[in-house]
Each structure stands twice: as structure tokens, then as C-alpha cells.
């Protein structure tokens, strides 16, 4: 490097000195447009239930959810994602409540779209909230997930959600071939505008624990795991294979899950495919940050720092339980 006297010709700190120059050279920016807010819904009226492992997060009945949806609109959050916590008596080995057209999710979707048609609504396509064994599919006598039998149920679930008016169906089950089957069924039923966000690179992670508490599937899963269908955390190339298959089968968007421990996967997916790519900042990530902030170990600013990291890694958007807090903070800037 050419030097003048005792100093290099280029001083990197020169552009960091003032706020205006830092803003001028900023490479990635987080906005409310990047956020999707996951919410937990329960049946009934006038009820909310705290999720103890996720401080600040509650399960809500529809009437309690509607004001939250309105807040999302006011804060310019584009979409919410619904996750049901159904009653134990409705859970069965086959998860048949998942495709009940009068079930909790279709009713909530219809009400939200009627009241707030401009708010994007996304629904989970998976059976774990509905099965008495806590797995994401139909099992055989040994407990192994039957892939193609499960697909039949997932297709029915996606169609019921589409009929209710949902904007995005999001298969999170990790069964082989489910995107193609769902896309074909949606097209055949005339739901040509229903978008699919595929949980394409969903890892068998330990960071999902609080979520399973929230949807009341943890105790049913027991000591079982989901390693026969969710991805091995040691694999990276396999994620590209999964994403490529889902896009070829008709996915409009793909997702990497969890978030922060898998930023390298987000970057590889975006670089390889340039497709709309999303990341889920999962319940365990949320709980860790909340606990550390509550104990004074981390500053509140770490929330925004992590969300920005997802954008820097290549994500087009983030599913995060911090969405309301983040959008409020962004609105003040």
C-alpha cells in the first residue's frame, strides 16, 4: 500500500466519522417490509395464554388477535403467520383435524381476510399440532413417518386453507415431493394465486423447544425426534439440493430454518438460486435473546443487530417474534 508519511493513503475510519457518511455507505438496511410476524392462535373468545418459555409471546383467540393484526398493518408489517394450538381432544394419530374446513385455522384465516384484506396471511402446512404423537406426519407401527400417506393429508390441509382465503401456504413438514403435490392440487382447484413458501432447508434443531410448547406438541412428541425427515445440522450441500427440488416443484419462496446458526446456508441459497429467500428466527433464538436482555447480559439493540444479520446474509425477509418490537423501533428512526 502506498503511504504518505506515517499514515496509509486510505483511512477506513474516515467514512465512519459522521452519521451521514455511515448511512451513505451502508450496504444492507432492515425495514418493516422485511418482517413476518408468527402468532399462535387458540379457540374460544376473550382468552390469551402466556407461553412461559417465550416471554412476551401469547396464544390468542381470534378476537384478541384482530387488534394485533391491525397493529401489524399500522406498523407496515406485510404479513402474519398462523400457528394453531388445538385442544388435546382434537389430536389423532392421522391429524385429521388439519383439514377440517370448520377448524380453527380456516376460521381465523377467513376472519382475518374479511377484516384486513390487505394484510398477508400465511399458514403452516404440517401435522405436528394435530397429531397425538407430535410428529409432522402419519406414522407406521414402528413410529416411522409414511411419506406418501402424509402427502395425501397435507394436500387436503393446504386446499382447506386456500379455500378459506389464505395468501401463502407454508409446508414445514419436510416430506419428499410435497411441494409438487400441493402446487398441482392448488392449480387443479383454481387457486392459481395462492403462494407457496417452502420450508426447504429445515434442520433437525434443538432450537425448536419453546415453539413445541406453544403449539402444545412437545409432550406428545416425548423423547422422539424428527431426524428421519428434517435435515442434519452437519449438512450444507444437501440444503441446496432440497431448495432446488422445491423450486422445481413450484415453490414461490424458500426458507431456511433456524436462522442465526444457519446464516451460511442462507447465503449459499441466495447466491445459488437468487430466488425469494426467507429465514425463520425460531423460538429458541427468541428465548435466548429475551432471557439475556432481561438479565442485563445483552443490550436491547442486539435484536436489531441479529435481524440485520439475516438481511446481510441474503434473506429477503425474516419470520420473527420480534416483528412488532422491531417495526416500532424502525418507525421511530
N, C-alpha and C positions, 0 to 999 in steps of 0.2 A: 504493500500500500504506500502511495506517495504521502510523505509527511511534510508539514511546514513547521519548522522549529521543533517544539516538544510535543505537538499535538497532531493527530491524524486529520486529513482533509475533510473526512466525513465524521460529524458528531451525531450519533444516533439520538442523543438526548435533545438535540435542537428542536426536533418536531414534537417532543413530549412536553416541552416547557409550558405551553399555553393550552387552555381548553379548546380554543377554536382549531388549533393545528392538530390536536389529538383527534378531534371529530372529523376533520378533513381527511385524515389518513386511515380512519377506522375501516377495517376490511369486512367485518360482519356486524350486523345490527339485529337485535331482538325487538320485535313489535308484538302487539296483541294479536295481529293476524297469524302469528306462528303458533298459537295456543289452542289446544283442545282440552276441555275440562271433563275428566271422568267423574261420574256421580253414581251413587248407589241408591237404588230405589226399593221400597217395600210397599206391601199392600196396606190398605186401610186409609184413615183420614186423621189429619192433625197430629201425626206422630213423627218423631225423629229419634234416632238411636245413635249414640256415640260409638264410634269404632275405637276401642281402647288402645289398640296398637297403632292407630293413626291419629294422633292428637289434632283436633280441628276438623276432622272428617266425620260426617254423619250419614246414616241411612235415612232417606226421606220418603214420606208418602207424596203422592202427586201434588196435593195442594201446597205442601211445603217446598216442593221442587220448582213450582211455577215462578215464585219470586226470584229464585236462584237463576233460572233461565233468563228472566228479564234483566237481572244484573249482568249476565254474560253479554246480552245484546248491548246494554248501555256502555259496557267496557270494550266493545268491539271484538269480543272473543267469537270466532266464526262458528264453533261447533261444540257440542257436548257429546259425551259417550256414556251410554246407559249400561249399568251392570245390576242385575237383579239379585236380591236376597229373598228367596221364596221360603214359604213355610215348610217345615220338615215333612208334613203330611203329603205334600205335593211331589216329593222326590221319589223316583222309582229307578230300578236298575237300567231301564231304557231311556230315561229322561224325557218321557212323552209330553210333559208339561211345556217343554221347549217350543213345541209347535201348536200349542193351544191358541186359537185365534182370539179367544177371550181372556187370555192370560195377562199377567202383569205388564210385560214389556210391550205387547201390541197396544194395550190400552194407554200406556204412558206415551208411546210414540204418537198415537192419534191425537191425544190431548195437546201435546206439545206443538205438533204441526198445525193444529187448528188455531191455537192461541198465538204462536210465534212462527209463522210460516217461513220467515227469513232466517231463522236460526237453524244451522245444520244439526241434524241428529244422526248419531252413529250408534249401531247396536252390535253387541258381541254375538258371534255365531259359534257356540261351543256348548257342551252339555254339562260341564262340571257344576254349575249352580243348580242343576236339575236332577242329577243322578244321586242315588242313595249310597254310592261308593266313592263319590268325589272325583272320578276320572272324567276325561273330556270325551268319552265315547262309550259305546256298548261293549261289554266285556264277555269273554267266554268263561268256561268253568274254572280256568286257571288264573283268571284275572287279566288276561291279555286283551288289549283293545282290538276289536274286529273292525278293520279299516273300512271295508266297503259297506258293511251293515251300518256303520256310523255315518257314512256319507249320505245314505238314504234319509236319516233323521236330520242331518244338517241342512240338506236341501229343503226339507219341509219347514224347518225353522227359519231359514232365510226367506222363503216365499211368504210366510206369515208376516214377517217383519216388513217385507216390501209392500204387501197388501195394506199394512197399517200406515204406510206413507213414509217410511224411514228413507233418509237420503243416502246413507252409507251402511252397508253390511260389512262386518269385520270378522272374518273367520279366524279364530285364535287357537283352533284345536290341533293344528299341525298334522292332520291326516293327509296322506298322499292323494292327490287328484281332486281335492275338494273345491279348489277354485274353478276348475273346468266344469265340474258338475253343477256348481251353483250358478256360474255365468250362463250356462246353457239353459238351466231351468228359468232363470230370470228373463232371458230373451224370449223363450217359448211362451212365458206368461205375459209378455208385453211390457215388462219392467226394464225397458232398454236404457232408462236414465239412472237406474239405481247403481251407485258406485260401489266398488269392492276395494276395501283396504285390507290387504292380506298380511296377517302376522307371518311373514315369510321366514325371518330368522329369529325364532323364539327359542331361547335356550332353557335347558332344564336347570333353572337357577334357584338358589336359596333365598333370593330377594323377594319372592312372592308371598311369603308368610302372612303379612298383615292383610293383603288382598283376600287370601283364602278365609281369613277371619271375617272380613267384611261381607263376603257373599255366603258365609256360613257353609263352606265346603271343607274346611280344614279337619274338623272332627270326623267327617265321613271318609276322607282320604286316609286318615290314620298314619301308619308308618309306611304306606305305599308311596311310590314316586311316579314320575312321568317320563322317565328316561328312555322308554321304548318309542316315544314319539316326539318329544322335544329335543332340541339339539344339544350335543355335547359341548360344554363350555371350552374345551380344548380345540375346537374346530373353527377354522376361518374360511377356507376354500369352499367347504360344504355350504356355507351361507350364500355364496354367490350362485351355487348350483340351485339351491332352494328358491332364491329370488328369481332366477332366470326361468325356472319352471312356472312359477306363479304368474309372471308377466306373460309368458307364452299362453297360459290358460285363460287369460282375460282379466287379471288384476289391474286396476287403475292406479293403485298406490301400494307401496310395500312398507313394512315396518320391521324395525329391529327392536328386540326386547330381551332383557332390560336395556337401560340407557347408558349410564356413566361407565360401567365396567366394559362396555362393548363399543366404545367410540371408534375403535379401529375398524369394526365391522360396518358401521355407518359410513365411514369414509370410503371403504372399499366398494360398498354397494353403490354409492353415488357416483364414484369415479367410473365404475364398470358399466352402469346402465343409464345414468342420467335421468332416471325415472323419478316421479314424486316419491320421496323417501321420508319416512317418519320414524320417530323414536318414542318409546314409552318410558318415561321416568317412573319406575314402578314403585309399589307401596313400600318396599324395604328401603329404597333410596330416600323416599319422602320421610319415612320414620326416622332414619338416621340423622338427616338434616334437622328435622324438628327437635329431636332429643338434644342434639349438640347445641342448637341455638337456645333452647330452653334452659340448658345448664350453663350458658355463658361461655361455652367452649369455642363456638364459632359466631361470627357476625351474621346478621340478617342478610347482608349483601352477598353471602355465599349462594343464596337461592338464585339470584340473577346471574351470578358468575357461572353456575352449573348450566343454567338454561342457555346461556350464550355459548357454552362449550358445545352443546348439541348442534347449534347453528354452525359453529366453526368447523365441526366435523363433517358437515354436509347435509344435515337434516333440513327438510323444508318446513317441518312443524314438529311440535312436541306435545304428547299427551302427558299432562302433569296435574297433580293435585294442588299445585301452587298456582294454577292458572289465574284465579281471582286475585290473589295477592300480587302476582306479577303484573297483571293488567292494570291494577290500581297504581302500582309503583310507576309503570310506564306512562300512565296518564298524567302523572304529576311532573314528568320531565319536560 
